Amino acid sequence: MQDYSFFKRHVSGLVRWLWQIEVVGAENQPQEDGYLLCSNHTSMSDVIVLAVGTKRIIHYMAKAELLHIPIIGSFLKSLGAFPVRRGKADLAALKHAMNMIRAGDIVGFFPQGTRCPHVDPRTTEVKSGAGMMAYHTKCKVVPVYIKTKQNKTKMFHKTQVIYGPPISYEELPFEKGTSAEFREATAFIFDRICALGEQTPPVS
């Protein structure tokens, strides 16, 4: 995408400076094939922070109404966002996301389903969408932890973006593809995400 290439060339350096981004475990990012990138979620700026740390373009589901806001909508689209109807079972958006993974793209997903600032992510609930997409695409899942001092990304505060080893389809607790298995798989993924933040020293 031309807009994304412009962002990586001309804007990512500024973003890296503003959010004082340090990337850890970049070698864990697959260079080929589609995969699901899952991260904790503390702020709207998480999308920008992940774009800087990730080598390839990440496609996100974004609230449809956000994409209609002048400037903001265009910026989100340039970062790979596509619309989803929040509060509904938007099967078309989910199908689109899974097709992108099958086509070799990266789809970004926040298992918490909403921003959870200033709290320990282990105390938050997760949805089942990540597990469902992993089951239907049989893709790898790359866990990412966004680590900050107060569990919220802010400009001029240090931000670590920590990439963990990919989780294979075989590691996830799938047998029959039930809703319960999707929830269990998402919990497994989120546990790996949280563990990344616990394995590194606190951010000062």
Stockholm file with secondary structure:
# STOCKHOLM 1.0

chainA/1-204         MQDYSFFKRHVSGLVRWLWQIEVVGAENQPQEDGYLLCSNHTSMSDVIVLAVGTKRIIHYMAKAELLHIPIIGSFLKSLGAFPVRRGKADLAALKHAMNMIRAGDIVGFFPQGTRCPHVDPRTTEVKSGAGMMAYHTKCKVVPVYIKTKQNKTKMFHKTQVIYGPPISYEELPFEKGTSAEFREATAFIFDRICALGEQTPPVS
#=GR chainA/1-204 SS CHHHHHIIIIIHHHHHHHTTEEEECGGGSCSSSCEEEEECCCCTTHHHHHHHHCSSCEEEEEETTGGGSTTHHHHHHHTTEEEECTTSCCHHHHHHHHHHHHTTCEEEECTTSSCCTTSCGGGSCCCSHHHHHHHHHCCEEEEEEEECTTSSCCTTSCEEEEECCCBCGGGSCCSSCCHHHHHHHHHHHHHHHHHHHHSSCCCC
#=GC SS_cons         CHHHHHIIIIIHHHHHHHTTEEEECGGGSCSSSCEEEEECCCCTTHHHHHHHHCSSCEEEEEETTGGGSTTHHHHHHHTTEEEECTTSCCHHHHHHHHHHHHTTCEEEECTTSSCCTTSCGGGSCCCSHHHHHHHHHCCEEEEEEEECTTSSCCTTSCEEEEECCCBCGGGSCCSSCCHHHHHHHHHHHHHHHHHHHHSSCCCC
//
